[in-house]
Amino acid sequence: MIAAVCIDDSCGLQFNHRRQSRDRVVTEDLLQSAKGHPLWIAPISQTLFPEERVSVATDFLEQAGEGDWCFVEDQPLLPVLSRLEAVVLYRWNRTYPADFYLDVIPWEAGWRLTSREEFPGHSHKLITKEVYLP
């Protein structure tokens, strides 16, 4: 499975059980990147995606198979580390308040950065997309 995660500069994901931010350009890029493969999301992410283009489940990380994409906002990745084929980070390039953080930091885990691209977002001046492989 391929995990896609939006993080701030401190690897923060959420604050007070809410996403730190959102950007529709990231959503569009993620849908385009996953095209042809299932995109799994948690119920809290439903407001970000058109229903017909995603699979929604509370246990989406367990249901996702090889080659499937998962948009992760509120789940730890450590329990599924052995199943991860790639981690795609969308960086907000700023620091927000956070109390829930990414628990698998690809560069600290020895994963290699295979691509980096920057693009303007809708609500963020600059978003950086990084792809890491084990």
N, CA, C and O atoms as CSV, one atom per row, in Angstrom:
chain,resi,resn,atom,element,x,y,z
A,1,MET,N,N,0.831,-1.172,0.000
A,1,MET,CA,C,0.000,0.000,0.000
A,1,MET,C,C,0.880,1.241,0.000
A,1,MET,O,O,2.018,1.219,0.468
A,2,ILE,N,N,0.335,2.303,-0.526
A,2,ILE,CA,C,1.031,3.579,-0.590
A,2,ILE,C,C,0.291,4.552,0.322
A,2,ILE,O,O,-0.895,4.818,0.123
A,3,ALA,N,N,0.984,5.074,1.307
A,3,ALA,CA,C,0.374,6.010,2.253
A,3,ALA,C,C,0.675,7.437,1.822
A,3,ALA,O,O,1.831,7.789,1.587
A,4,ALA,N,N,-0.355,8.251,1.718
A,4,ALA,CA,C,-0.218,9.674,1.411
A,4,ALA,C,C,-0.621,10.454,2.658
A,4,ALA,O,O,-1.688,10.225,3.228
A,5,VAL,N,N,0.245,11.380,3.075
A,5,VAL,CA,C,0.061,12.084,4.332
A,5,VAL,C,C,0.396,13.562,4.146
A,5,VAL,O,O,1.384,13.898,3.493
A,6,CYS,N,N,-0.421,14.441,4.716
A,6,CYS,CA,C,-0.127,15.874,4.740
A,6,CYS,C,C,0.508,16.209,6.085
A,6,CYS,O,O,-0.051,15.897,7.136
A,7,ILE,N,N,1.682,16.850,6.049
A,7,ILE,CA,C,2.385,17.167,7.287
A,7,ILE,C,C,2.860,18.616,7.293
A,7,ILE,O,O,3.049,19.240,6.249
A,8,ASP,N,N,3.045,19.125,8.507
A,8,ASP,CA,C,3.678,20.434,8.645
A,8,ASP,C,C,5.178,20.233,8.845
A,8,ASP,O,O,5.668,19.107,8.757
A,9,ASP,N,N,5.897,21.294,9.110
A,9,ASP,CA,C,7.358,21.205,9.235
A,9,ASP,C,C,7.817,20.399,10.445
A,9,ASP,O,O,8.984,20.014,10.521
A,10,SER,N,N,6.917,20.138,11.393
A,10,SER,CA,C,7.256,19.326,12.565
A,10,SER,C,C,6.684,17.916,12.445
A,10,SER,O,O,6.642,17.179,13.430
A,11,CYS,N,N,6.245,17.539,11.252
A,11,CYS,CA,C,5.600,16.238,10.980
A,11,CYS,C,C,4.271,16.106,11.702
A,11,CYS,O,O,3.814,14.995,11.971
A,12,GLY,N,N,3.643,17.251,12.019
A,12,GLY,CA,C,2.328,17.244,12.647
A,12,GLY,C,C,1.240,16.942,11.645
A,12,GLY,O,O,1.309,17.341,10.482
A,13,LEU,N,N,0.210,16.213,12.128
A,13,LEU,CA,C,-0.931,15.846,11.292
A,13,LEU,C,C,-2.235,16.498,11.744
A,13,LEU,O,O,-3.039,16.943,10.926
A,14,GLN,N,N,-2.428,16.544,13.064
A,14,GLN,CA,C,-3.686,17.036,13.595
A,14,GLN,C,C,-3.467,17.839,14.867
A,14,GLN,O,O,-2.439,17.733,15.536
A,15,PHE,N,N,-4.474,18.644,15.170
A,15,PHE,CA,C,-4.504,19.354,16.438
A,15,PHE,C,C,-5.927,19.277,16.976
A,15,PHE,O,O,-6.878,19.655,16.292
A,16,ASN,N,N,-6.067,18.788,18.192
A,16,ASN,CA,C,-7.372,18.655,18.836
A,16,ASN,C,C,-8.348,17.835,17.977
A,16,ASN,O,O,-9.515,18.199,17.831
A,17,HIS,N,N,-7.857,16.736,17.417
A,17,HIS,CA,C,-8.651,15.799,16.611
A,17,HIS,C,C,-9.173,16.410,15.305
A,17,HIS,O,O,-10.167,15.938,14.753
A,18,ARG,N,N,-8.513,17.443,14.820
A,18,ARG,CA,C,-8.881,18.057,13.545
A,18,ARG,C,C,-7.642,18.180,12.679
A,18,ARG,O,O,-6.535,18.373,13.181
A,19,ARG,N,N,-7.840,18.067,11.364
A,19,ARG,CA,C,-6.711,18.261,10.449
A,19,ARG,C,C,-6.183,19.670,10.619
A,19,ARG,O,O,-6.935,20.599,10.913
A,20,GLN,N,N,-4.882,19.820,10.431
A,20,GLN,CA,C,-4.270,21.135,10.578
A,20,GLN,C,C,-4.711,22.077,9.470
A,20,GLN,O,O,-4.925,23.267,9.698
A,21,SER,N,N,-4.844,21.539,8.285
A,21,SER,CA,C,-5.159,22.365,7.135
A,21,SER,C,C,-5.705,21.466,6.042
A,21,SER,O,O,-5.739,20.244,6.183
A,22,ARG,N,N,-6.131,22.084,4.953
A,22,ARG,CA,C,-6.590,21.340,3.787
A,22,ARG,C,C,-6.318,22.178,2.558
A,22,ARG,O,O,-6.226,23.403,2.633
A,23,ASP,N,N,-6.191,21.516,1.437
A,23,ASP,CA,C,-5.945,22.242,0.198
A,23,ASP,C,C,-6.503,21.401,-0.947
A,23,ASP,O,O,-6.116,20.245,-1.116
A,24,ARG,N,N,-7.401,21.972,-1.725
A,24,ARG,CA,C,-8.045,21.195,-2.787
A,24,ARG,C,C,-7.079,20.800,-3.901
A,24,ARG,O,O,-7.330,19.826,-4.611
A,25,VAL,N,N,-5.988,21.531,-4.067
A,25,VAL,CA,C,-4.995,21.141,-5.073
A,25,VAL,C,C,-4.305,19.841,-4.651
A,25,VAL,O,O,-3.991,19.006,-5.499
A,26,VAL,N,N,-4.068,19.666,-3.355
A,26,VAL,CA,C,-3.499,18.412,-2.851
A,26,VAL,C,C,-4.471,17.265,-3.119
A,26,VAL,O,O,-4.062,16.195,-3.570
A,27,THR,N,N,-5.758,17.486,-2.842
A,27,THR,CA,C,-6.765,16.456,-3.091
A,27,THR,C,C,-6.773,16.056,-4.560
A,27,THR,O,O,-6.807,14.867,-4.876
A,28,GLU,N,N,-6.741,17.026,-5.450
A,28,GLU,CA,C,-6.726,16.748,-6.891
A,28,GLU,C,C,-5.462,15.994,-7.298
A,28,GLU,O,O,-5.524,15.064,-8.101
A,29,ASP,N,N,-4.312,16.395,-6.743
A,29,ASP,CA,C,-3.061,15.723,-7.068
A,29,ASP,C,C,-3.083,14.276,-6.573
A,29,ASP,O,O,-2.628,13.370,-7.271
A,30,LEU,N,N,-3.606,14.067,-5.388
A,30,LEU,CA,C,-3.680,12.722,-4.836
A,30,LEU,C,C,-4.595,11.832,-5.677
A,30,LEU,O,O,-4.244,10.688,-5.968
A,31,LEU,N,N,-5.748,12.336,-6.067
A,31,LEU,CA,C,-6.651,11.567,-6.927
A,31,LEU,C,C,-5.990,11.231,-8.259
A,31,LEU,O,O,-6.147,10.120,-8.766
A,32,GLN,N,N,-5.257,12.175,-8.824
A,32,GLN,CA,C,-4.556,11.939,-10.083
A,32,GLN,C,C,-3.441,10.910,-9.902
A,32,GLN,O,O,-3.262,10.037,-10.751
A,33,SER,N,N,-2.694,11.007,-8.805
A,33,SER,CA,C,-1.598,10.070,-8.538
A,33,SER,C,C,-2.113,8.648,-8.352
A,33,SER,O,O,-1.472,7.689,-8.782
A,34,ALA,N,N,-3.262,8.515,-7.717
A,34,ALA,CA,C,-3.830,7.195,-7.432
A,34,ALA,C,C,-4.677,6.660,-8.583
A,34,ALA,O,O,-5.203,5.551,-8.493
A,35,LYS,N,N,-4.813,7.405,-9.628
A,35,LYS,CA,C,-5.691,7.026,-10.736
A,35,LYS,C,C,-5.405,5.593,-11.184
A,35,LYS,O,O,-4.259,5.214,-11.427
A,36,GLY,N,N,-6.459,4.827,-11.283
A,36,GLY,CA,C,-6.319,3.432,-11.690
A,36,GLY,C,C,-6.112,2.479,-10.523
A,36,GLY,O,O,-6.086,1.262,-10.708
A,37,HIS,N,N,-5.966,3.020,-9.335
A,37,HIS,CA,C,-5.800,2.213,-8.122
A,37,HIS,C,C,-6.828,2.672,-7.097
A,37,HIS,O,O,-7.237,3.833,-7.107
A,38,PRO,N,N,-7.245,1.781,-6.221
A,38,PRO,CA,C,-8.157,2.219,-5.152
A,38,PRO,C,C,-7.502,3.272,-4.265
A,38,PRO,O,O,-6.303,3.211,-3.991
A,39,LEU,N,N,-8.301,4.235,-3.821
A,39,LEU,CA,C,-7.865,5.223,-2.833
A,39,LEU,C,C,-8.743,5.036,-1.608
A,39,LEU,O,O,-9.951,5.270,-1.650
A,40,TRP,N,N,-8.117,4.611,-0.514
A,40,TRP,CA,C,-8.811,4.356,0.737
A,40,TRP,C,C,-8.672,5.564,1.657
A,40,TRP,O,O,-7.615,6.190,1.741
A,41,ILE,N,N,-9.775,5.873,2.346
A,41,ILE,CA,C,-9.761,6.975,3.309
A,41,ILE,C,C,-10.579,6.583,4.534
A,41,ILE,O,O,-11.397,5.664,4.485
A,42,ALA,N,N,-10.342,7.296,5.631
A,42,ALA,CA,C,-11.136,7.144,6.841
A,42,ALA,C,C,-12.384,8.017,6.714
A,42,ALA,O,O,-12.407,8.950,5.911
A,43,PRO,N,N,-13.414,7.723,7.494
A,43,PRO,CA,C,-14.630,8.549,7.444
A,43,PRO,C,C,-14.376,10.044,7.660
A,43,PRO,O,O,-15.081,10.871,7.082
A,44,ILE,N,N,-13.380,10.409,8.483
A,44,ILE,CA,C,-13.128,11.838,8.720
A,44,ILE,C,C,-12.650,12.577,7.469
A,44,ILE,O,O,-12.706,13.805,7.411
A,45,SER,N,N,-12.182,11.832,6.474
A,45,SER,CA,C,-11.658,12.445,5.249
A,45,SER,C,C,-12.704,12.567,4.146
A,45,SER,O,O,-12.411,13.115,3.083
A,46,GLN,N,N,-13.899,12.075,4.374
A,46,GLN,CA,C,-14.922,12.061,3.330
A,46,GLN,C,C,-15.247,13.434,2.764
A,46,GLN,O,O,-15.552,13.548,1.577
A,47,THR,N,N,-15.191,14.466,3.569
A,47,THR,CA,C,-15.547,15.797,3.073
A,47,THR,C,C,-14.538,16.325,2.056
A,47,THR,O,O,-14.827,17.291,1.349
A,48,LEU,N,N,-13.371,15.714,1.971
A,48,LEU,CA,C,-12.333,16.179,1.054
A,48,LEU,C,C,-12.430,15.576,-0.341
A,48,LEU,O,O,-11.903,16.145,-1.298
A,49,PHE,N,N,-13.102,14.424,-0.470
A,49,PHE,CA,C,-13.057,13.657,-1.710
A,49,PHE,C,C,-14.446,13.382,-2.273
A,49,PHE,O,O,-15.402,13.200,-1.519
A,50,PRO,N,N,-14.556,13.351,-3.619
A,50,PRO,CA,C,-15.818,12.925,-4.227
A,50,PRO,C,C,-16.053,11.443,-3.901
A,50,PRO,O,O,-15.151,10.619,-4.053
A,51,GLU,N,N,-17.263,11.114,-3.453
A,51,GLU,CA,C,-17.562,9.763,-2.980
A,51,GLU,C,C,-17.277,8.667,-3.999
A,51,GLU,O,O,-16.809,7.590,-3.631
A,52,GLU,N,N,-17.549,8.925,-5.258
A,52,GLU,CA,C,-17.401,7.882,-6.268
A,52,GLU,C,C,-15.932,7.537,-6.562
A,52,GLU,O,O,-15.666,6.561,-7.263
A,53,ARG,N,N,-15.009,8.293,-6.059
A,53,ARG,CA,C,-13.597,8.062,-6.380
A,53,ARG,C,C,-12.803,7.453,-5.234
A,53,ARG,O,O,-11.597,7.243,-5.370
A,54,VAL,N,N,-13.455,7.163,-4.101
A,54,VAL,CA,C,-12.733,6.645,-2.940
A,54,VAL,C,C,-13.493,5.499,-2.284
A,54,VAL,O,O,-14.694,5.321,-2.488
A,55,SER,N,N,-12.756,4.731,-1.491
A,55,SER,CA,C,-13.342,3.700,-0.636
A,55,SER,C,C,-13.174,4.168,0.798
A,55,SER,O,O,-12.080,4.562,1.203
A,56,VAL,N,N,-14.252,4.125,1.567
A,56,VAL,CA,C,-14.259,4.652,2.931
A,56,VAL,C,C,-14.447,3.497,3.912
A,56,VAL,O,O,-15.349,2.675,3.752
A,57,ALA,N,N,-13.592,3.445,4.923
A,57,ALA,CA,C,-13.725,2.430,5.974
A,57,ALA,C,C,-12.942,2.873,7.194
A,57,ALA,O,O,-11.904,3.523,7.069
A,58,THR,N,N,-13.431,2.526,8.366
A,58,THR,CA,C,-12.694,2.859,9.585
A,58,THR,C,C,-11.402,2.062,9.660
A,58,THR,O,O,-10.420,2.527,10.240
A,59,ASP,N,N,-11.390,0.862,9.080
A,59,ASP,CA,C,-10.191,0.013,9.077
A,59,ASP,C,C,-9.520,-0.002,7.700
A,59,ASP,O,O,-9.025,-1.035,7.249
A,60,PHE,N,N,-9.511,1.164,7.040
A,60,PHE,CA,C,-9.007,1.252,5.669
A,60,PHE,C,C,-7.564,0.786,5.524
A,60,PHE,O,O,-7.207,0.234,4.483
A,61,LEU,N,N,-6.734,0.988,6.525
A,61,LEU,CA,C,-5.334,0.546,6.420
A,61,LEU,C,C,-5.231,-0.978,6.419
A,61,LEU,O,O,-4.301,-1.528,5.829
A,62,GLU,N,N,-6.151,-1.654,7.056
A,62,GLU,CA,C,-6.168,-3.113,7.041
A,62,GLU,C,C,-6.768,-3.641,5.736
A,62,GLU,O,O,-6.344,-4.681,5.233
A,63,GLN,N,N,-7.748,-2.927,5.193
A,63,GLN,CA,C,-8.410,-3.381,3.968
A,63,GLN,C,C,-7.581,-3.122,2.710
A,63,GLN,O,O,-7.704,-3.857,1.731
A,64,ALA,N,N,-6.753,-2.101,2.724
A,64,ALA,CA,C,-5.977,-1.740,1.533
A,64,ALA,C,C,-5.020,-2.869,1.154
A,64,ALA,O,O,-4.383,-3.485,2.008
A,65,GLY,N,N,-4.941,-3.117,-0.131
A,65,GLY,CA,C,-4.068,-4.166,-0.641
A,65,GLY,C,C,-2.847,-3.596,-1.342
A,65,GLY,O,O,-2.612,-2.388,-1.338
A,66,GLU,N,N,-2.089,-4.475,-1.933
A,66,GLU,CA,C,-0.891,-4.090,-2.662
A,66,GLU,C,C,-1.256,-3.125,-3.790
A,66,GLU,O,O,-2.180,-3.382,-4.561
A,67,GLY,N,N,-0.525,-2.019,-3.878
A,67,GLY,CA,C,-0.769,-1.023,-4.913
A,67,GLY,C,C,-1.875,-0.034,-4.609
A,67,GLY,O,O,-2.028,0.961,-5.317
A,68,ASP,N,N,-2.655,-0.293,-3.559
A,68,ASP,CA,C,-3.717,0.631,-3.172
A,68,ASP,C,C,-3.115,1.865,-2.497
A,68,ASP,O,O,-2.064,1.792,-1.861
A,69,TRP,N,N,-3.792,2.978,-2.645
A,69,TRP,CA,C,-3.402,4.229,-2.006
A,69,TRP,C,C,-4.259,4.450,-0.773
A,69,TRP,O,O,-5.439,4.096,-0.758
A,70,CYS,N,N,-3.668,5.034,0.264
A,70,CYS,CA,C,-4.388,5.374,1.494
A,70,CYS,C,C,-4.044,6.807,1.873
A,70,CYS,O,O,-2.873,7.162,2.002
A,71,PHE,N,N,-5.075,7.624,2.051
A,71,PHE,CA,C,-4.866,8.973,2.557
A,71,PHE,C,C,-5.006,8.906,4.067
A,71,PHE,O,O,-6.071,8.567,4.584
A,72,VAL,N,N,-3.936,9.227,4.773
A,72,VAL,CA,C,-3.870,9.023,6.217
A,72,VAL,C,C,-3.850,10.367,6.936
A,72,VAL,O,O,-2.951,11.182,6.731
A,73,GLU,N,N,-4.861,10.585,7.784
A,73,GLU,CA,C,-4.926,11.814,8.576
A,73,GLU,C,C,-4.898,11.545,10.071
A,73,GLU,O,O,-4.425,12.382,10.840
A,74,ASP,N,N,-5.394,10.398,10.491
A,74,ASP,CA,C,-5.597,10.177,11.922
A,74,ASP,C,C,-5.207,8.770,12.380
A,74,ASP,O,O,-5.715,8.280,13.388
A,75,GLN,N,N,-4.316,8.131,11.648
A,75,GLN,CA,C,-3.917,6.763,11.971
A,75,GLN,C,C,-2.391,6.672,12.059
A,75,GLN,O,O,-1.686,7.332,11.296
A,76,PRO,N,N,-1.888,5.866,12.976
A,76,PRO,CA,C,-0.445,5.604,12.978
A,76,PRO,C,C,-0.081,4.660,11.828
A,76,PRO,O,O,-0.870,3.793,11.450
A,77,LEU,N,N,1.096,4.836,11.290
A,77,LEU,CA,C,1.564,3.964,10.213
A,77,LEU,C,C,2.416,2.803,10.722
A,77,LEU,O,O,2.576,1.801,10.025
A,78,LEU,N,N,2.952,2.927,11.911
A,78,LEU,CA,C,3.822,1.874,12.453
A,78,LEU,C,C,3.180,0.486,12.416
A,78,LEU,O,O,3.875,-0.472,12.078
A,79,PRO,N,N,1.887,0.320,12.746
A,79,PRO,CA,C,1.297,-1.021,12.697
A,79,PRO,C,C,1.255,-1.642,11.298
A,79,PRO,O,O,1.141,-2.861,11.175
A,80,VAL,N,N,1.344,-0.833,10.251
A,80,VAL,CA,C,1.304,-1.371,8.879
A,80,VAL,C,C,2.628,-1.148,8.149
A,80,VAL,O,O,2.686,-1.251,6.923
A,81,LEU,N,N,3.673,-0.848,8.882
A,81,LEU,CA,C,4.974,-0.529,8.288
A,81,LEU,C,C,5.447,-1.599,7.310
A,81,LEU,O,O,5.965,-1.268,6.244
A,82,SER,N,N,5.281,-2.862,7.649
A,82,SER,CA,C,5.768,-3.948,6.785
A,82,SER,C,C,5.003,-4.035,5.468
A,82,SER,O,O,5.485,-4.659,4.522
A,83,ARG,N,N,3.829,-3.425,5.386
A,83,ARG,CA,C,3.015,-3.451,4.169
A,83,ARG,C,C,3.187,-2.199,3.308
A,83,ARG,O,O,2.675,-2.143,2.189
A,84,LEU,N,N,3.899,-1.203,3.817
A,84,LEU,CA,C,4.057,0.048,3.076
A,84,LEU,C,C,5.018,-0.127,1.906
A,84,LEU,O,O,6.154,-0.571,2.073
A,85,GLU,N,N,4.540,0.229,0.731
A,85,GLU,CA,C,5.362,0.196,-0.481
A,85,GLU,C,C,5.992,1.555,-0.751
A,85,GLU,O,O,7.042,1.649,-1.388
A,86,ALA,N,N,5.347,2.597,-0.265
A,86,ALA,CA,C,5.832,3.968,-0.436
A,86,ALA,C,C,5.091,4.870,0.541
A,86,ALA,O,O,3.997,4.553,1.008
A,87,VAL,N,N,5.719,6.001,0.836
A,87,VAL,CA,C,5.074,7.062,1.603
A,87,VAL,C,C,5.188,8.339,0.782
A,87,VAL,O,O,6.279,8.744,0.379
A,88,VAL,N,N,4.048,8.959,0.546
A,88,VAL,CA,C,3.997,10.221,-0.192
A,88,VAL,C,C,3.638,11.308,0.811
A,88,VAL,O,O,2.570,11.281,1.422
A,89,LEU,N,N,4.543,12.264,0.970
A,89,LEU,CA,C,4.314,13.358,1.897
A,89,LEU,C,C,3.939,14.614,1.128
A,89,LEU,O,O,4.611,14.999,0.171
A,90,TYR,N,N,2.872,15.234,1.556
A,90,TYR,CA,C,2.516,16.567,1.077
A,90,TYR,C,C,2.862,17.504,2.220
A,90,TYR,O,O,2.244,17.451,3.283
A,91,ARG,N,N,3.845,18.357,2.002
A,91,ARG,CA,C,4.322,19.252,3.061
A,91,ARG,C,C,3.689,20.621,2.905
A,91,ARG,O,O,3.692,21.216,1.827
A,92,TRP,N,N,3.143,21.103,4.021
A,92,TRP,CA,C,2.542,22.432,4.042
A,92,TRP,C,C,3.596,23.535,4.048
A,92,TRP,O,O,3.288,24.683,3.728
A,93,ASN,N,N,4.838,23.200,4.408
A,93,ASN,CA,C,5.934,24.172,4.459
A,93,ASN,C,C,5.665,25.317,5.434
A,93,ASN,O,O,5.962,26.480,5.161
A,94,ARG,N,N,5.105,24.952,6.559
A,94,ARG,CA,C,4.898,25.862,7.684
A,94,ARG,C,C,4.638,25.000,8.910
A,94,ARG,O,O,4.444,23.790,8.794
A,95,THR,N,N,4.636,25.614,10.067
A,95,THR,CA,C,4.384,24.885,11.304
A,95,THR,C,C,3.050,25.314,11.887
A,95,THR,O,O,2.784,26.500,12.079
A,96,TYR,N,N,2.221,24.320,12.162
A,96,TYR,CA,C,0.929,24.541,12.791
A,96,TYR,C,C,0.956,23.947,14.193
A,96,TYR,O,O,1.829,23.133,14.492
A,97,PRO,N,N,0.031,24.328,15.051
A,97,PRO,CA,C,-0.100,23.603,16.325
A,97,PRO,C,C,-0.451,22.141,16.010
A,97,PRO,O,O,-1.238,21.868,15.104
A,98,ALA,N,N,0.131,21.219,16.754
A,98,ALA,CA,C,-0.145,19.793,16.520
A,98,ALA,C,C,-0.080,19.028,17.831
A,98,ALA,O,O,0.687,19.362,18.735
A,99,ASP,N,N,-0.901,17.999,17.906
A,99,ASP,CA,C,-0.811,17.071,19.024
A,99,ASP,C,C,-0.859,15.624,18.550
A,99,ASP,O,O,-0.852,14.705,19.369
A,100,PHE,N,N,-0.907,15.414,17.242
A,100,PHE,CA,C,-0.817,14.078,16.646
A,100,PHE,C,C,0.172,14.180,15.502
A,100,PHE,O,O,0.018,15.013,14.609
A,101,TYR,N,N,1.196,13.323,15.530
A,101,TYR,CA,C,2.320,13.425,14.597
A,101,TYR,C,C,2.491,12.143,13.787
A,101,TYR,O,O,2.076,11.061,14.203
A,102,LEU,N,N,3.098,12.291,12.651
A,102,LEU,CA,C,3.483,11.143,11.832
A,102,LEU,C,C,4.440,10.279,12.638
A,102,LEU,O,O,5.449,10.769,13.144
A,103,ASP,N,N,4.126,8.999,12.757
A,103,ASP,CA,C,4.949,8.117,13.598
A,103,ASP,C,C,6.012,7.353,12.821
A,103,ASP,O,O,6.887,6.738,13.431
A,104,VAL,N,N,5.960,7.375,11.508
A,104,VAL,CA,C,7.000,6.767,10.675
A,104,VAL,C,C,7.601,7.886,9.844
A,104,VAL,O,O,6.998,8.343,8.873
A,105,ILE,N,N,8.784,8.322,10.225
A,105,ILE,CA,C,9.472,9.393,9.504
A,105,ILE,C,C,10.370,8.711,8.476
A,105,ILE,O,O,11.378,8.110,8.848
A,106,PRO,N,N,10.029,8.793,7.201
A,106,PRO,CA,C,10.743,7.994,6.201
A,106,PRO,C,C,12.262,8.162,6.207
A,106,PRO,O,O,12.987,7.168,6.141
A,107,TRP,N,N,12.760,9.403,6.287
A,107,TRP,CA,C,14.204,9.617,6.243
A,107,TRP,C,C,14.895,9.080,7.495
A,107,TRP,O,O,16.057,8.679,7.436
A,108,GLU,N,N,14.193,9.069,8.618
A,108,GLU,CA,C,14.769,8.501,9.838
A,108,GLU,C,C,14.748,6.967,9.798
A,108,GLU,O,O,15.572,6.314,10.439
A,109,ALA,N,N,13.811,6.405,9.051
A,109,ALA,CA,C,13.690,4.952,8.929
A,109,ALA,C,C,14.593,4.392,7.825
A,109,ALA,O,O,14.579,3.191,7.557
A,110,GLY,N,N,15.376,5.266,7.188
A,110,GLY,CA,C,16.297,4.814,6.145
A,110,GLY,C,C,15.675,4.704,4.767
A,110,GLY,O,O,16.287,4.143,3.857
A,111,TRP,N,N,14.467,5.230,4.595
A,111,TRP,CA,C,13.839,5.215,3.283
A,111,TRP,C,C,14.499,6.270,2.406
A,111,TRP,O,O,15.046,7.252,2.907
A,112,ARG,N,N,14.447,6.063,1.108
A,112,ARG,CA,C,15.111,7.004,0.198
A,112,ARG,C,C,14.084,7.879,-0.528
A,112,ARG,O,O,13.034,7.420,-0.979
A,113,LEU,N,N,14.438,9.141,-0.614
A,113,LEU,CA,C,13.621,10.103,-1.343
A,113,LEU,C,C,13.826,9.859,-2.830
A,113,LEU,O,O,14.951,9.940,-3.322
A,114,THR,N,N,12.739,9.557,-3.557
A,114,THR,CA,C,12.870,9.254,-4.985
A,114,THR,C,C,12.369,10.380,-5.878
A,114,THR,O,O,12.740,10.456,-7.050
A,115,SER,N,N,11.524,11.258,-5.331
A,115,SER,CA,C,11.109,12.417,-6.119
A,115,SER,C,C,10.612,13.518,-5.197
A,115,SER,O,O,10.104,13.269,-4.104
A,116,ARG,N,N,10.774,14.733,-5.673
A,116,ARG,CA,C,10.294,15.920,-4.952
A,116,ARG,C,C,9.789,16.898,-6.002
A,116,ARG,O,O,10.458,17.168,-7.000
A,117,GLU,N,N,8.609,17.416,-5.758
A,117,GLU,CA,C,8.064,18.424,-6.662
A,117,GLU,C,C,7.358,19.482,-5.833
A,117,GLU,O,O,6.764,19.188,-4.796
A,118,GLU,N,N,7.430,20.695,-6.298
A,118,GLU,CA,C,6.758,21.799,-5.620
A,118,GLU,C,C,5.707,22.375,-6.545
A,118,GLU,O,O,5.908,22.475,-7.755
A,119,PHE,N,N,4.576,22.754,-5.956
A,119,PHE,CA,C,3.519,23.354,-6.751
A,119,PHE,C,C,2.715,24.309,-5.872
A,119,PHE,O,O,2.671,24.151,-4.652
A,120,PRO,N,N,2.079,25.301,-6.498
A,120,PRO,CA,C,1.241,26.206,-5.718
A,120,PRO,C,C,-0.063,25.518,-5.365
A,120,PRO,O,O,-0.661,24.831,-6.194
A,121,GLY,N,N,-0.497,25.706,-4.135
A,121,GLY,CA,C,-1.772,25.162,-3.706
A,121,GLY,C,C,-2.862,26.199,-3.829
A,121,GLY,O,O,-2.633,27.301,-4.326
A,122,HIS,N,N,-4.032,25.848,-3.381
A,122,HIS,CA,C,-5.143,26.803,-3.372
A,122,HIS,C,C,-5.068,27.683,-2.120
A,122,HIS,O,O,-5.218,28.902,-2.198
A,123,SER,N,N,-4.838,27.057,-0.983
A,123,SER,CA,C,-4.778,27.801,0.271
A,123,SER,C,C,-3.350,27.972,0.789
A,123,SER,O,O,-3.119,28.673,1.774
A,124,HIS,N,N,-2.403,27.332,0.122
A,124,HIS,CA,C,-0.995,27.417,0.509
A,124,HIS,C,C,-0.187,27.898,-0.690
A,124,HIS,O,O,-0.363,27.414,-1.809
A,125,LYS,N,N,0.693,28.847,-0.443
A,125,LYS,CA,C,1.501,29.410,-1.533
A,125,LYS,C,C,2.359,28.334,-2.194
A,125,LYS,O,O,2.535,28.324,-3.412
A,126,LEU,N,N,2.892,27.424,-1.365
A,126,LEU,CA,C,3.781,26.387,-1.881
A,126,LEU,C,C,3.521,25.088,-1.138
A,126,LEU,O,O,3.459,25.070,0.091
A,127,ILE,N,N,3.372,24.013,-1.880
A,127,ILE,CA,C,3.242,22.675,-1.327
A,127,ILE,C,C,4.353,21.828,-1.924
A,127,ILE,O,O,4.618,21.902,-3.123
A,128,THR,N,N,4.989,21.041,-1.109
A,128,THR,CA,C,6.052,20.156,-1.579
A,128,THR,C,C,5.569,18.726,-1.464
A,128,THR,O,O,5.115,18.295,-0.405
A,129,LYS,N,N,5.669,17.990,-2.568
A,129,LYS,CA,C,5.287,16.579,-2.600
A,129,LYS,C,C,6.573,15.761,-2.678
A,129,LYS,O,O,7.392,15.951,-3.577
A,130,GLU,N,N,6.737,14.851,-1.721
A,130,GLU,CA,C,7.915,13.984,-1.671
A,130,GLU,C,C,7.464,12.533,-1.681
A,130,GLU,O,O,6.490,12.173,-1.018
A,131,VAL,N,N,8.173,11.701,-2.433
A,131,VAL,CA,C,7.892,10.277,-2.482
A,131,VAL,C,C,9.085,9.524,-1.928
A,131,VAL,O,O,10.214,9.708,-2.382
A,132,TYR,N,N,8.829,8.668,-0.936
A,132,TYR,CA,C,9.859,7.857,-0.287
A,132,TYR,C,C,9.571,6.382,-0.515
A,132,TYR,O,O,8.430,5.927,-0.433
A,133,LEU,N,N,10.644,5.645,-0.805
A,133,LEU,CA,C,10.562,4.189,-0.965
A,133,LEU,C,C,11.463,3.513,0.053
A,133,LEU,O,O,12.510,4.051,0.414
A,134,PRO,N,N,11.055,2.314,0.527
A,134,PRO,CA,C,11.881,1.611,1.515
A,134,PRO,C,C,13.204,1.135,0.938
A,134,PRO,O,O,14.004,0.528,1.649
